[in-house]
Amino acid sequence: MNTRNLVMPPGAFRLALACTVFVSHVLPLALGAAAVYLFFALSGYWIYQMWHSEYASLDRPYTTFLVSRVWRLFPAFYATLAVLALCVHPLGWLAFQLPSDWSPASLNFYVSHLVLLGYAQLSAPANVVPTVWSLDIELQFYLFAPLAIWLLDRTTHRSTGRLALYGFAAAGLAVLFTIYGLRPTTGTLPLYLGFFLCGLLAARHGWRPARGQAQASLLGAALLLVGCIALPHARELFLWGSFSGPLSQYNAQANGLLALLLVPYAMATVRRAGTRSDRMLGNLSYEVYLVHGAALPIFLQHCLHLSRAARMPWIVLMIVAVAAVSWLIYRYVDEPSERLRRAFVKAQPRQATSTPSAPSAASTTA
């Protein structure tokens, strides 16, 4: 078996992650967190690559970078909110009341639905698109990423700045795997910085996971998942609903371990050349992730009381509806917006002397 037969193309892999989150919300398979963590690792990789290929040589790299990344996130997000608003009024498919007071929580509701920041602090029913919490984390990472990239490019492993970055990421993971994992309340970048840093370091050092590493990564994750599900007293780590038990509270830790095992495989996917259709699948994964999150409150409101068998026709209907709406948003909102965004970045003035490309691992002390 060669690597090309084992490793998925990058776009198909991202769509598979989005579908894993989708499935985890409608079936008793609790793998959504692991998929999101892998999205964070892939984001770290691609942001490092894009910074050096598109932004570092511009006159205003940081400002252009932020405008570009916000531009990437918001059109599809607003389109999804508009579709969801139709389900509240006039279609009446989802019973939902806007906050009626002006408390700090109400202010956060309106601000986070406008600018995303603060969305990870919302809880049901205020988080009307539950999956958007990760976009809040992603936007926080965009604010911080240029500094992290500068530290990785301009300092050594033993420098104070680099050690502080590593320590910050390790402390966040420690909290995620202990205190936060047992009592999740809010979400901020430090908790997930370790996953972003995995991607940043993979891009910085040009890490190319070999076939054996990709195979071992996939096999280790499969053994963990299948082994836990096969054991009656451990299956609740990755299953919910009637499978819930004392170990269910450790689902975040189990998903975190699963994601870390799969990081080498995820980094192997980005080394495959994506075709035009594969790039489309990768872009469409964003819409699927958003739209299914908007459909989830409707599904839970109308189907949560049904038996598993009775839910299946509605799950199939939900899949069809999510696929159709995701395609429409991608085709008529995301694609035109992306063309304008790329044209905007291309039109930005560049420095008189181009910024040197990222130093290779062999040319610096790392």
C-alpha positions in Angstrom: 0.0 0.0 0.0 1.5 3.4 -1.0 0.8 6.7 0.6 -1.4 7.9 -2.1 -3.8 5.0 -1.6 -3.8 5.5 2.2 -3.9 9.3 2.7 -7.0 11.3 1.6 -6.6 14.4 -0.5 -6.7 17.6 1.6 -10.1 18.8 0.5 -11.8 15.5 0.9 -10.2 15.1 4.4 -11.6 18.5 5.5 -15.0 17.6 4.2 -14.8 14.2 6.1 -14.0 16.2 9.3 -17.0 18.4 8.8 -19.2 15.4 8.2 -17.8 13.7 11.3 -19.0 16.7 13.4 -22.4 16.5 11.6 -22.7 12.8 12.4 -21.6 13.3 16.0 -24.5 15.7 16.5 -27.3 13.4 15.2 -26.0 9.9 16.1 -24.6 8.7 19.4 -21.0 9.0 18.3 -19.1 11.6 20.2 -16.2 12.4 17.8 -17.0 16.0 17.0 -14.4 17.6 19.3 -11.6 15.5 17.8 -12.6 16.7 14.3 -12.6 20.3 15.4 -9.1 20.0 17.0 -7.8 18.6 13.7 -9.4 21.6 11.9 -7.3 23.8 14.3 -4.1 21.9 13.5 -4.8 22.2 9.7 -5.5 25.9 10.2 -2.1 26.4 11.8 -0.4 24.7 8.8 -2.3 26.7 6.1 -2.0 30.0 7.9 1.8 29.7 8.1 1.9 28.8 4.4 -0.4 31.7 3.4 1.4 34.2 5.6 4.6 33.7 3.7 3.1 33.3 0.2 0.5 36.0 0.3 1.0 38.5 3.1 4.5 38.8 4.4 5.8 40.9 1.4 2.9 43.4 1.6 3.3 47.0 2.8 0.6 46.3 5.5 0.8 42.5 6.1 -0.9 42.3 9.4 -3.9 44.6 8.5 -4.3 42.9 5.1 -4.1 39.5 6.7 -6.8 40.3 9.3 -9.1 41.9 6.7 -8.7 38.9 4.4 -9.3 36.3 7.1 -12.4 38.1 8.4 -13.6 38.4 4.8 -13.1 34.6 4.5 -15.3 33.8 7.5 -18.1 36.3 7.5 -20.1 36.1 4.2 -21.0 32.4 4.7 -21.6 33.0 8.4 -24.1 35.8 7.7 -25.7 33.8 4.9 -26.3 30.9 7.4 -27.8 33.3 9.9 -30.1 34.7 7.3 -31.3 31.1 6.4 -31.8 30.3 10.0 -33.8 33.6 10.5 -36.2 32.3 7.9 -36.7 29.2 10.1 -37.6 31.4 13.0 -39.8 33.9 11.1 -41.8 33.6 8.9 -41.5 29.8 8.6 -41.8 29.2 12.3 -39.8 26.0 12.3 -37.7 27.0 15.3 -39.1 28.6 18.5 -36.5 31.2 19.6 -36.7 34.5 21.5 -34.2 37.3 21.3 -32.8 38.6 24.6 -35.2 41.2 26.0 -32.8 42.9 28.5 -29.5 44.7 28.2 -27.4 42.6 30.5 -23.8 41.7 29.8 -24.9 38.3 28.5 -27.4 39.9 26.1 -24.8 42.4 24.9 -22.4 39.4 24.2 -25.2 37.7 22.3 -25.6 40.6 19.8 -21.9 41.4 19.6 -20.8 37.8 19.0 -23.5 37.3 16.3 -22.1 40.4 14.6 -18.3 39.9 14.9 -18.0 36.3 16.1 -15.7 37.2 19.1 -17.3 36.0 22.3 -19.4 33.3 20.6 -17.6 30.5 22.5 -18.9 32.0 25.8 -22.5 31.6 24.7 -24.6 28.6 25.9 -27.9 27.2 24.6 -30.2 28.6 23.5 -28.2 31.8 22.9 -25.7 30.0 20.7 -28.2 29.6 17.9 -25.5 28.1 15.6 -23.7 25.9 18.1 -20.7 25.0 15.8 -19.8 28.7 15.5 -17.9 28.6 18.8 -14.9 27.2 16.9 -15.0 30.2 14.5 -14.6 32.5 17.5 -11.4 30.5 18.5 -10.3 30.6 14.8 -10.6 34.4 14.8 -8.7 34.7 18.0 -5.9 32.6 16.4 -5.8 35.0 13.4 -5.2 37.9 15.7 -2.3 36.0 17.3 -0.9 34.0 14.4 1.5 36.6 12.9 3.3 37.0 16.3 3.5 33.2 16.6 4.9 32.9 13.1 7.5 35.7 13.8 8.6 33.8 16.9 9.0 30.6 15.0 10.9 32.2 12.2 13.1 34.6 14.1 14.0 32.8 17.3 15.5 29.4 18.3 14.0 26.7 20.4 15.9 27.9 23.5 14.9 31.6 23.2 12.7 33.1 25.8 10.0 34.0 23.4 9.8 30.5 21.9 9.9 28.8 25.3 7.1 31.1 26.4 5.0 30.1 23.3 5.6 26.4 24.0 4.8 26.8 27.7 1.6 28.8 26.9 0.4 26.1 24.5 1.3 23.3 26.9 -0.5 25.0 29.8 -3.6 25.5 27.6 -3.6 21.8 26.7 -3.2 20.8 30.4 -6.2 22.9 31.3 -8.2 21.5 28.4 -7.3 17.9 29.4 -8.1 18.4 33.1 -10.1 21.2 34.6 -11.9 22.4 31.5 -12.5 18.9 30.2 -14.4 18.0 33.3 -16.4 21.3 33.6 -16.6 23.0 30.2 -17.9 26.6 30.6 -16.1 28.9 28.2 -13.7 28.7 25.3 -10.6 30.8 24.6 -7.6 30.4 22.3 -5.1 29.3 25.0 -7.0 26.0 25.5 -6.5 25.0 21.8 -3.3 26.8 20.9 -1.4 23.5 21.1 -3.3 22.1 18.2 -2.7 25.3 16.1 1.0 25.1 17.1 1.2 21.5 15.8 0.2 22.8 12.3 2.5 25.9 12.5 5.5 23.8 13.4 4.7 21.2 10.7 4.7 24.0 8.1 7.7 25.8 9.6 9.9 22.7 9.4 8.5 21.3 6.2 7.4 18.1 8.0 6.5 15.4 5.5 5.1 12.4 7.4 6.4 9.2 5.8 4.0 6.4 4.8 4.8 4.5 8.0 4.0 7.6 10.1 0.7 8.1 8.4 -0.2 4.4 8.8 0.8 4.4 12.4 -1.2 7.5 13.1 -4.3 6.1 11.5 -3.8 2.7 13.1 -3.3 4.1 16.6 -6.4 6.3 16.3 -8.5 3.3 15.0 -7.2 1.1 17.9 -8.1 3.7 20.5 -11.6 4.3 19.0 -12.5 0.7 18.3 -11.0 -0.6 21.5 -12.9 1.8 23.7 -16.2 1.1 21.9 -15.6 -2.6 22.1 -15.2 -2.5 25.9 -18.6 -2.1 27.6 -17.2 0.1 30.4 -15.1 2.3 28.1 -17.5 2.9 25.2 -19.1 5.9 26.9 -15.8 7.7 26.2 -16.9 8.0 22.5 -20.6 7.4 22.7 -23.5 9.4 24.2 -27.2 9.0 24.8 -28.1 5.7 26.4 -24.4 4.8 26.5 -23.7 7.6 28.9 -22.0 6.7 32.2 -19.3 7.9 34.6 -16.6 8.0 31.9 -18.7 10.3 29.7 -17.3 13.3 31.5 -13.9 12.4 30.0 -15.1 12.7 26.4 -13.1 15.9 25.9 -9.9 14.2 27.0 -10.6 11.1 24.9 -11.2 13.3 21.8 -8.1 15.3 22.5 -6.0 12.2 22.6 -7.6 10.9 19.4 -6.9 14.2 17.7 -3.2 14.2 18.8 -2.9 10.6 17.4 -4.3 11.8 14.1 -2.1 14.9 13.7 0.6 13.1 11.6 -2.1 11.7 9.3 -3.7 15.2 9.0 -0.3 16.6 8.1 0.2 13.9 5.5 -3.0 14.9 3.7 -1.8 18.5 3.1 1.2 17.0 1.2 -1.1 15.6 -1.5 -1.8 17.7 -4.5 -5.5 18.6 -4.6 -7.4 18.7 -7.8 -9.9 21.5 -8.7 -12.8 19.2 -7.5 -10.9 18.4 -4.3 -10.4 22.1 -3.6 -14.1 22.6 -4.0 -14.8 19.9 -1.5 -12.4 21.6 1.0 -14.2 24.9 0.5 -17.6 23.2 0.8 -16.6 21.7 4.2 -17.0 25.2 5.7 -20.6 25.5 4.5 -21.4 22.0 5.7 -20.0 22.8 9.1 -21.9 26.0 9.4 -25.3 24.9 7.9 -25.6 21.7 9.8 -24.9 23.7 13.0 -27.8 26.0 12.1 -30.1 23.0 11.4 -29.2 21.3 14.6 -31.4 23.4 17.0 -34.4 22.7 14.6 -33.6 19.0 14.6 -33.3 18.8 18.4 -36.4 20.8 19.0 -38.6 18.6 16.8 -36.9 15.2 17.0 -35.1 14.8 20.4 -38.2 13.2 21.9 -38.3 10.5 19.2 -36.8 7.1 19.4 -33.6 6.4 17.4 -35.6 4.5 14.7 -38.1 7.3 14.4 -35.4 9.9 14.0 -33.8 8.2 11.0 -36.1 9.6 8.3 -35.6 13.1 9.8 -31.9 12.6 9.9 -31.9 11.7 6.2 -34.1 14.7 5.4 -31.7 16.9 7.4 -28.7 15.6 5.4 -30.4 16.4 2.1 -31.4 19.9 3.3 -27.9 20.6 4.7 -26.3 19.5 1.5 -28.6 21.6 -0.7 -28.3 24.8 1.4 -24.6 24.3 1.8 -24.2 24.1 -2.0 -26.3 27.2 -2.6 -24.4 29.3 -0.1 -21.1 28.0 -1.5 -22.1 28.7 -5.1 -23.9 32.1 -4.7 -22.2 33.6 -1.6 -18.9 32.0 -0.9 -17.5 31.7 -4.4 -18.2 35.3 -5.5 -16.9 36.5 -2.1 -13.7 34.5 -2.5 -13.0 36.0 -5.9 -13.3 39.5 -4.5 -11.2 38.6 -1.5 -8.4 37.2 -3.6 -8.5 40.2 -5.9 -8.3 42.5 -2.8 -5.2 40.8 -1.5 -3.6 40.7 -4.9 -4.1 44.4 -5.4 -2.4 45.4 -2.1 0.9 47.3 -2.6 4.1 45.3 -1.8 7.2 46.4 -0.1 10.0 47.8 -2.3 12.2 44.9 -1.1 10.4 41.7 -0.7 10.4 40.1 2.7 12.7 37.0 2.7 10.8 33.7 2.5 10.6 31.6 5.6 14.0 30.2 6.6 14.5 26.5 6.1 15.0 24.2 9.0 18.5 23.4 7.8 19.5 27.1 7.8 18.6 28.0 11.3 19.1 26.7 14.8 15.8 25.0 15.8 
